[in-house]
Amino acid sequence: MNVPTDSVGFDVGNSTIKAGWFGKGSVDGVRVARHHSSETVEEFVDLALSERPFRRAFIATVNKTASDRLREVLLSRSIDVGRVYESDGSLFEEGLVGCGVDTPRTTGVDRILASLAALCQSPGQDVIVVTCGSAITVNLMTRDGAFQGGAILPGLGLMARSLHEGTAALPRITCPPPPESQGVDGTDRFLPTVPGRSTISAMRLGIYYAGVGAIDRLIHELLIIHPKAEVFLTGGDADLLSRGLKASHQNQPALVLEGLREIAFARHR
């Protein structure tokens, strides 16, 4: 059975849901829902259907509660849900991806799929893939298609939350700041100023460079072992973090959906 070109992939993360239509060569028309409430999921699916109807869906999830709700809504709209991929090791067990990790049944499916998509874009090369969401992950997949693991650290939002919740005086902030709090001019309006001249700006500066510095160092360490690896960034904060990195890299915002598409077509050819 072939995957119809009116299929849609859903990437269900810890704080967002992304949807993208599967074309013959890539994923397009990517849309993002910022929350997981039942009302938001229903509105998100209905909006997608009204913009561009589809008959079949594939889901990759690291948030089972949200993906279960998404699946219910899709089925209620008579959408065939082809497969739900979770962080349960099934991609390894079914031979769709090679396993180089010690804990395959708890390895994030988003990390695996993003790495697979990067590998498909750089055949014959090792790839380093940085996912920039609620958590930041730095991952290695070798040219033979084996996922080798990597590093996991808090994302920008989690770092901001921990500073507020773990101290008596530091305020709750968003990082990066919301667009409406910024001036209308300046392409780098989200980047923190150096030095931070207020408590909030100092927090944003520290959070931002904690993320950038960790990513740069981890890429450096992996390139020592795999010097010809291609480096990719993806995820909601990729655009922001990309601007601070010294390491050469490509910014590909929908790698998880691209990897989900590759798996869907591989399984249904």
C-alpha positions in Angstrom: 0.0 0.0 0.0 1.4 3.4 -0.9 1.2 6.4 1.3 -1.2 8.9 -0.4 0.2 12.3 -1.0 -2.7 13.8 0.9 -1.4 12.2 4.1 -0.4 14.5 7.0 2.2 13.9 9.7 1.8 15.1 13.2 4.8 15.8 15.5 3.5 15.9 19.1 6.0 17.4 21.4 6.0 18.4 25.1 4.5 21.8 24.4 3.5 22.0 20.7 1.9 20.0 18.0 3.2 20.4 14.4 1.5 19.2 11.3 2.8 18.9 7.7 1.5 17.5 4.5 3.5 14.6 2.9 4.4 15.5 -0.6 6.4 13.2 -3.0 9.7 14.9 -2.2 9.3 16.6 1.1 6.9 17.9 3.9 5.2 21.2 3.2 2.5 23.4 4.7 3.8 23.0 8.2 1.4 24.4 10.9 2.0 24.6 14.7 -0.3 24.5 17.7 1.2 26.0 20.8 -0.9 24.2 23.4 -2.3 20.7 24.1 -5.8 21.5 25.4 -8.6 19.5 23.9 -10.1 22.6 22.4 -6.8 23.6 20.8 -6.3 20.1 19.3 -9.9 20.1 17.8 -9.4 23.6 16.4 -6.0 22.7 15.0 -7.3 19.6 13.2 -10.4 21.4 11.8 -8.3 24.3 10.6 -5.9 21.9 8.8 -8.8 20.1 7.2 -10.4 23.3 6.0 -7.1 24.6 4.6 -6.2 21.4 2.8 -8.2 18.2 3.2 -6.4 15.0 4.0 -7.4 11.3 4.4 -4.6 9.7 6.3 -2.4 10.7 9.3 0.8 9.5 10.9 1.8 10.6 14.4 5.2 10.8 16.1 4.8 11.6 19.8 6.8 12.2 23.0 3.6 13.2 24.8 1.1 10.2 25.0 -1.7 12.2 26.6 -1.7 14.8 23.8 -1.3 12.3 21.0 -4.1 10.1 22.4 -6.4 13.1 22.2 -5.2 14.0 18.7 -5.9 10.4 17.5 -9.4 10.6 19.0 -10.1 13.9 17.1 -8.7 12.6 13.8 -10.8 9.4 14.0 -13.9 11.4 14.8 -13.3 13.3 11.6 -13.0 10.0 9.6 -9.2 10.4 9.2 -7.4 7.1 9.0 -4.5 7.1 11.5 -1.9 4.9 9.8 0.5 4.6 12.7 1.5 6.3 16.0 5.2 6.1 16.7 6.2 6.5 20.3 9.5 6.4 22.3 9.2 2.6 22.8 12.0 1.2 20.6 9.8 0.1 17.8 11.8 1.9 15.1 14.8 -0.2 16.2 12.9 -3.4 16.7 11.4 -3.2 13.2 14.7 -2.6 11.6 13.8 0.9 10.3 16.7 2.5 12.1 20.0 0.9 13.4 20.5 0.9 17.2 23.7 2.1 18.8 22.2 3.0 22.2 21.9 1.1 25.5 18.3 2.1 26.2 16.4 1.8 22.9 13.0 1.5 24.5 13.3 5.0 26.2 15.1 6.8 23.4 13.0 9.8 22.1 11.3 9.1 18.8 11.7 12.7 17.9 15.5 12.5 18.2 15.6 9.4 16.0 13.3 10.7 13.3 15.1 14.1 13.1 18.4 12.3 12.7 17.0 9.9 10.1 15.8 12.9 8.1 19.2 14.6 8.3 20.8 11.4 7.1 18.5 11.2 4.1 19.6 14.8 3.2 23.3 13.9 3.6 23.6 10.3 2.3 27.0 8.7 3.0 27.8 11.2 5.8 27.5 11.0 9.6 25.1 13.6 10.9 24.8 15.6 14.2 21.3 16.8 14.8 20.3 19.4 17.5 16.7 19.5 18.4 15.7 22.8 20.1 12.4 22.4 21.9 11.3 22.0 25.6 14.5 20.0 25.9 17.6 20.6 23.7 19.2 17.4 22.4 22.4 16.9 20.5 22.4 13.6 18.6 24.6 11.5 16.4 23.6 9.1 13.6 26.3 7.4 11.6 26.3 7.0 7.9 25.1 3.3 8.2 21.8 4.6 9.7 22.5 3.7 13.3 21.4 6.1 16.0 24.3 6.5 18.4 22.7 8.7 21.1 23.9 12.1 22.3 23.1 14.6 25.0 20.0 16.0 26.6 19.8 19.4 28.4 17.0 21.8 29.4 15.6 24.0 26.7 15.4 27.8 27.0 11.9 27.8 28.5 12.8 25.1 31.1 15.9 27.0 32.1 13.8 30.1 32.6 11.2 28.2 34.7 13.9 26.6 36.9 15.5 29.9 37.7 12.1 31.2 38.9 11.0 28.1 40.8 14.4 27.4 42.3 15.0 30.9 43.8 13.3 33.2 46.1 13.6 36.5 44.1 14.0 35.8 40.4 10.9 36.5 38.4 9.0 34.2 36.0 10.0 35.2 32.4 9.6 33.9 28.9 12.7 33.1 27.0 12.8 34.1 24.2 10.5 37.1 25.0 7.2 37.2 23.2 7.2 39.2 19.9 4.7 41.7 21.3 7.1 42.8 24.0 9.7 43.9 21.4 10.3 46.8 19.2 9.2 46.6 15.6 12.7 47.2 14.2 15.8 45.0 14.4 16.3 41.5 13.0 18.0 40.4 16.2 15.2 41.7 18.5 15.1 38.3 20.3 18.8 38.2 21.1 19.8 39.3 24.6 22.0 42.3 25.1 25.5 42.0 26.5 25.8 42.8 29.4 22.4 42.3 30.8 21.6 45.6 32.6 18.5 44.4 34.4 17.6 41.2 36.3 15.4 40.0 33.4 18.0 40.8 30.7 20.7 39.2 32.8 18.5 36.0 33.1 17.8 36.0 29.3 21.5 36.5 28.6 22.6 33.6 30.8 19.9 31.3 29.6 20.6 32.0 25.9 24.4 31.4 26.2 24.0 28.4 28.4 22.1 26.8 25.5 24.4 28.1 22.7 27.6 27.3 24.7 26.4 23.8 25.5 25.4 23.1 21.9 28.7 24.5 20.4 30.8 22.4 22.9 28.8 19.2 22.3 29.1 19.6 18.5 32.8 20.2 19.0 33.2 17.0 21.0 31.3 14.9 18.5 33.3 16.3 15.5 36.5 15.2 17.2 35.1 11.6 16.8 33.3 12.1 13.5 35.1 15.1 11.8 33.1 15.0 8.6 29.7 14.9 10.1 27.1 17.3 8.8 25.4 19.4 11.5 21.6 20.2 11.5 19.4 22.2 13.8 15.6 21.8 14.1 12.8 22.7 16.5 10.9 25.7 17.8 14.0 27.6 19.1 16.3 26.6 16.3 16.1 30.0 14.5 17.1 31.8 17.7 19.9 29.5 18.8 21.2 29.2 15.2 22.2 32.9 15.3 24.5 32.4 18.3 26.3 29.2 17.2 29.9 29.2 16.0 29.6 25.7 14.5 28.7 25.5 10.8 25.3 24.0 10.5 22.0 23.8 8.5 18.7 25.0 10.0 15.9 22.6 9.0 12.7 23.5 11.0 10.7 20.3 10.2 13.2 17.4 10.5 11.0 15.3 12.8 8.1 15.5 10.2 10.6 14.8 7.4 11.8 11.7 9.3 8.2 10.6 9.9 7.5 10.9 6.2 10.5 8.8 5.4 9.4 6.0 7.8 5.8 6.2 6.5 6.9 5.8 2.9 9.4 3.0 3.8 6.7 1.0 5.6 4.0 1.4 2.9 5.8 1.1 -0.4 
